[in-house]
Amino acid sequence: MINIAIVEDEEEYSNQIKKYLERYEKEHGEKFYVTVFQDGDEIAIGYSAKYHIILMDIHMQFMDGMKAAEQIREVDAEVIIIFITNMTQYAIRGYQVNAFDYVLKPIEYFPFSSSLERAIGRIKNRVQRYITIPIKGGTVKLDVSDIYYIESQRNKLVYFTKSGEYITTATLKDTEEKFNGLGFCRANKGCLVNLEHVDSIINGCACVQGNNIPLSRTRKNIFMEELTDFVGRD
């Protein structure tokens, strides 16, 4: 089930969006749980990161959509925000809160459903993928998205992750095969990088979570091609 919030102070548009969501459910076999808020402050104050998609008006009486989105982003970087507006000039400001899309008023079903379909596609691509690795004293289960990179060190592999570092016994070659198709690429002979966490490429290095990982001469072009392809999927 996809959890959706509607933030709209005009009942006419709020009801229209609900009807469009019901139509989309029937046409695409999706299931939505919908919560309606009448102003930006209602969702932003004490916000709980439980929504997959927020459909939000920009002009509201107490807290406008942009301000609400700024507060939401402080605690939830993942929720998809789609603005509902009749003012196209807000597009630039929307980049500051990582807005996914805009749907213009008066709302028509085709552009609305098209935007919703792309948003749902992104949500489904975020499905958590886990891998279990043996470590000293037991095993650890890791979400693949939380792995920054894997480095070979003296016949051991060190997993650098969101929750810390984990050491296991394995070869980088076998590990690379295990991560095939999951968005990882060899940066050099001794390092496998999660392309999701590459912030930039500077001076022949991939910057990952503040660490500069050298790209070997033989791997640089392949790495750049795979990074470009990975970014283009989003």
Summary of the structure (lengths in Angstrom):
residues: 234
radius of gyration: 21.4
end to end distance: 21.7
largest distance: 65.5
contacts: 671
relative contact order: 0.09
helix: 36%
strand: 34%
